[in-house]
Amino acid sequence: MSINDLSENAQSVAPLTLDDLHVAFGGNRVLEGVNIKFAPGFNGLIGPNGAGKTTIFNVLSGYVDASSGKALLGDKDLAKLKQTGRVRNGICRTFQSPKLILDATVMENVLLGMHTSFKRGHASELFRLPAQKKEETLAREKCMDMLEEFGLAEDAHKETGDLSLGSQKIVEVCRALVGDPKVLLLDEPAAGLGADDVTILLKGLRRIVEDTDLCLVIIEHDLELVTTMCPIIYVLHFGRIISEGTPEEITSDPVVIEAYLGSGYAEGGSDGQGEPDAV
C-alpha cells in the first residue's frame, strides 16, 4: 500500500462512528442497530423523548455499555477505554443538567476540563515548583480566553452557584472545550438559555468549529437551532434511525413528520409558524 493510499484511508475514517449499536436494559431495547458516521463540524441528533438520544451519549462517554455493536473514536473501539481514557483520547460531553461544583468558582470549574493536560504531579504542586506554576498560569490563561469567547470572563472568580442556569450550561461547555476535544457531545445545550445566551453560545461554537476539526454532536429539541446549525441531522425514534439528511430533507420527510414533528409542523409549511408537536 502506498503512502498516498494510507493518507486517503486516514482521511476516510470518520471522527465518530456507531456501528450496529444495540443497547438493552433487561427486555427493554433502547437502541437497535444504530449506524451513524458523524462528520467534522455540526451534527444534529433529534427525536422524541425516550428515543434513545441520551443513551447514545452515555455509551460514548462510558456510562452505559453497549449490548452489541461498536462505538469508534476514529479507529479506536471505545469499549476498550475507561471513561478517563475516552477523555484523554478526545471525547467530551455536557449534560442536560450541568454537572458543576457550585461552591467552586467559574475558573476552578473550567480548569477541571484541563486535568488530562497537566504534566506535573502533586509533588510539583505541593512545593510550587517553577515548572508547575508556569503550567498552571498557562492553563488559567487558556481558560480565561475560553470564558472570554463565551462572554463569561467577568464571572471567572464568582461562585458558579451564583450564576443563572443558562450561564452554568455555558460554563460546562467551556470546561469541555478547554481540553481540546476531537469530539464534543452537547446534550440540549440551549435548554434554559435566554435568547442572548443562545446567541453567545452559538457564535462561540461556530468560531471553534471553523478553526478546528472538532466533531460536534448536538441533541436538541429546539428544531430551529438544529436546522440552522447542523448541515446533517439524524432522527432517532424508538431506538432506530428513521431518517438522516440535510435540514430540508429531514423537515420534509413524511416519516419524520409523522413520528416526530407532527401534523402541526406539516400544516405550518415553510413559513415557520408550524410548531413540532413533540418539541
N, C-alpha and C positions, 0 to 999 in steps of 0.2 A: 504494500500500500504506500502511495507516495505521500509526501508532506502535504501537498495540496488536498489530497483525499482526507487526510487526518484533520486538516483545518476545516474542510467542509462538514465533516462529521461532527466536529466540536460545535460548530455554529448551528447545526441542526438539532442539537439537544435542547429541549425546552427547559427554561429555568425551573419549572414546577410541573410535574405530571402525576395524574391519578390514573392508574391502570387497572381497570376492572375491580374497583374498590367496593368491598362489601363490609358492612358493619351490622351486627345483630346483637341485641341485648335479650338473651333468652330466646323466646319465639318472636320477638319484635324486630322486624327487619327495618333498620333505619336507612341504610344505604344499600342499593342493589345495582352492582355493575356500573359504577360511575367511571366514565372515561373523559378526562379533560387534559389538554395541554395548554397551560397558562403561558401567555407570551410576556415579554418585557413590556412595561407600561401598565396601563389601567385595564383591569379585567373585572367585570361585574358578575356577581352571583346573586340571583334573586329567586324568589319563590314564596309560597305561603308559609305562615308559621307552622313549624313541625315538619317542614320538608326535608330537613337534614343538613341545612347550611352550616350551622354552628358545629354539628358533628364532624363535618369535613375539616373545619379549623381545628377541632380537638384532636383529630387523627394526625394532622400535620404538625401540631405543636406537642404531641406526645401525651395528651391527657386521656386519650382513648386508643385502644389497639384495634387495628383492622381485623375483621374475621377472616378475610382473604383479599387477594389483590395487593397492589403496591402503591405507595406514595413515594415519588422520587424527587429529590432536590438536585437538579442537574442529572447526573447519572448515579447519585448515591441513594441507596434504599434507606428511607427514614426509619424503618422498623429496626435497623441496626444501630440507631443512635438514641441515646437518652435525651431527655428534654434539654439539658445543658449543652449536649453535643449538637443538637439542632440549632441552638442559638449561636454556638461557635462557628457553625458551618454557614450561617447566614439567613436563618429563618426567624422572624419575629412577628408578634401579633399584639393587637389590642383586644379589649373585651367590651361587651355590651354595657356593663357597669365597670367603670375604671377600677383597676387594681393598684391603688396607690397607698403610700404611707401618709395618712392625712396629717399627722403631727410633725412630719418632716417638711423641710422647705421644698419649694418647687425645684430649686437647683439640686438638692440632695436626691430627689426622686429621679430627675433626669440623669444624674450621674450614675445611677444604678444601671442604666442602659449600656454603660461602657465597661461593665465589670469584666467582660471577656477580653477587653483590650489591654488591661493593665498587666505589665510585665513584672513589676516589683512586688515582692512578697510582704507579709505582715511585719517582718523584722525591719525592712526598709521604712515602712510606715511608722512603726513604733519609735524608731530613732530619728525619724525625719531626715533621712539621708538626702543629699542634693539631687540625686537621680530621681528619687521618689517625688520630691517636691516639684521638680520640673515636669514630671509626668502628670501629676495632679493639676498643676497650673494649666498645662495644655488641654487637659480634659475639661476643666472648668471653662476655658475659653471656647472650646468647641460646643459645649452645652449652652453657653450664653449666646453664641451665634445661632444655634438652632432655636432657642427661645425668641431671639430677635426676629428670625424668619417667620415665626408664627405669632408675633405680636404679644409675647409674654415676658419680655426682658425685664420690664418694670416690676414684675411679680416674682422675680427669681428668688428673693430672700423672704418671701411671705410663706406662712404655713399653708400647705396645699389644701387643707380642710377649709380654709377661709375663702377659697375660690369657688365660683359657680360650677355646677355640674358640667356645663359646656366647656369652661376653661380647663377643668380637670381632665376632660377627654382629650383636649389638645395637648396637655402635659404628657399624657400617656403616649400620644403619637410621637411627641418629641423624644421621649425616652426610648421608643422603639427605633427611631431613625438615627440617633447618635451612634449606634453600634454599626452603622453602615451595612444594613442587611442586604442580602440578594433578593429576598422575598419578604414582603410586608403584608400581613393579613389584618384587614381592618373590619371589625365586627360592628356594624351600624355606627360609623363614626359621626354622622350628622344628627343622631337622635339626641334631643335635649339641647341642641345648639340653636341660638338665635341666628337671624339672617346674617348679621355682621360676622359672627364667629364662623359660620359656614363659608363665607367668602374668604376669610383669612385662611382657614384650613385648606380649602381647595387651591387657592393661589400658591400656598407653600408646597403642597403636594405636586402640583403641576411643574413648578420650577425644579424640584428634586428629580422628578421622573424625566424631565427634559435633559437634565445634566448627567444622569446616570443610566445604567441598565436595570434599574430596580423593577422587579416584577411585583405589582401591587394588586391585590385581590380584595374587592370591596363587597361585603354583604350589606345591603341597604334596602330599606323599604321605601325610601324617597325615590320614586321612579324617575322623576325629572333629573335629580342629581346623577343617578346611574347612567341614564341615557345621554346626559351632557358630557360626562367624564370618560365613559368607557366605550372604546371602539368595538369591543366584542363583549357580549353578555351571554351567560349560561343560565338556563332556567331549570330549577330543581323542583320536582313535585313527587311526593311520596317516595323519596329516596332515589329517584331516577332523573336523569337529564332528559327533559322532554323537548328542548329546543336550544339552539345556540346560533349566534349570528350578530349582525350589526343591530344597533338600536331600532332602525327602521324595520328590519326583518323580524325582530322579536315582538315589537308592538303591533305588527300586522299579522302575526301568526295566529290562525284560528284556535290552535291547540292551547297556546299561551293565554289567549283572551278567555277561553272557556275555563281553564284550570286556575288562572291566577288573576288576570286583570279584571275580568268580569264584564258583563254586558254593558255596564255603565261607561266603561272605557271605550268600547266599540261605538256606542251611540254618541259619545262626545266627539269622536273623529279627531282630526288633526288640529283643532283649534285650542286644544289643551284644557277644555272645560270638563271633559270626562274624567272621573276620578276612579282609579282602580278599586274594586270592591274589597280586595284583601289588604290594601295598604292603609 
